[in-house]
Amino acid sequence: MVAEHAPLISGALPYVGHRAIRNRGTVCGSLAHADPSAELPAVALALEARMIVAGSDGDRMVPAEDFFQGVFTADLSETELLRAVYVPAWSARSGWSVRELSRRHGDFAIVGLACAVELDEDGAFAKAALAYFGVAGRPTRVGEAEAVLVDVAQVQDVRRGREHGVQRLEPAADLHGSSSYRKHIAGLLARQCLAEAAERAADRAAGRTSEPSARTEPGHERRQPQDHPDGHGTEHTVDVAPRRHLADVLREELGLTGTHLGCEHGVCGACTVAVDGEATRSCLVLAVQVDGSEITTIEGLTEADGTRGLIQRAMWEKHAFQCAFCAPGFMMSMSTLLADNPAPKREEIKEVATRGTSAAATGYHSILEGATEAVAMLAEQRASSGEASDAANGAVSA
């Protein structure tokens, strides 16, 4: 439904962190955090969303342009929370684009742009919204560029809008780039996003669907916890203090030391486990939050007789590890991906194998090979059991 009526949201979400982060994060949580380099605040600004703020005196509605006030500062008092977000439904002539420059996929953007446009019957811009992130203390719309775009005669003429879009930006310099560099990138993103958004708007107006929702693609149906290839089915009852994290309880109370702790703020991914089948950073989850849940750790990827499981064998055969400290995180992320989609595309494999978890010792080539080998082994296993599909065969050959 979101992909149909507000596709800019769907388009932006793959840029937000990594798989394990998205599994636990919330839309309102990201918006209330008001990080100036985050994607969702800029998306809300471009879509002219309205924030429903709840407090002891009742609800109040705040336009997105007034909600984000500065770095990590939103229009919320100490007794209020962001309860909901209203986003207007799109017309049949609307298009979108979101792009960003970051050091690697999932990192905070050095410069990013969320773009929404609407075309008139003649194919010119009837409405445009350009919301930058990573260039100021809060997401920033460039009204001058939007006004110029509505004045231009043809969609193909986006240069004027691009130039007006960056001339008033004054991004700060830091170790990732100078102010002039960020300004240059902002201009490039404007040209790319406007062209892409206009093309998508034309497709929608003509009744063409350029990109299906991920939920409609084979293998992306939401999986129930019992479908996950579980560990050894042991039930544990542990009394824990409310402040203790899941990673600490797994390691110290249950002796499952294959779950490693690195950065302890959700970046490195060494602590990744599966909670009810979804990849989760165990250093960011309180143990009391998973009461009654099914937890799978790296120990649960082995066979019942203690021998290596499929993913472990694939990683072993490709020597896909260095010091092995980060290896459990890679394998747990890969196991949840394959449980969701036995025939993932190479880009999906790459996100898990080289982006969602950090390897401090060296590069990611062997890890990507190991993850690809696991997909091939799974396809062979399914073929031998009569479960192979054309989609699986195509993914492996690619």
Secondary structure, 3 states (H helix, E strand, C coil): CHHHHCHHHHHHHHHCCCHHHHHHCCHHHHHHHCCCCCHHHHHHHHCCCEEEEEECCEEEEEEHHHHEEECCEECCCCCCEEEEEECCCCCCCEEEEEEEECCCCCCCCCEEEEEEEEECCCCCEEEEEEEEECCCCCCEECHHHHHHHHHCCCCCCCHHHHHHHHHCCCCCCECCECHHHHHHHHHHHHHHHHHHHHHHHHHHHCCCCCCCCHHHCCCCCCCCHHHCCCCCCCCCCCCCCCCCEHHHHHHHHCCCCCCCCCCCCCCCCCCEEEECCEEEECCCCEHHHHCCCCEECHHHHCCCCCCCCHHHHHHHHCCCCCCCCCHHHHHHHHHHHHHHCCCCCHHHHHHHHHHCCCCCCCCCHHHHHHHHHHHHHHHHHHHHCCCCCHHHHHHHHC
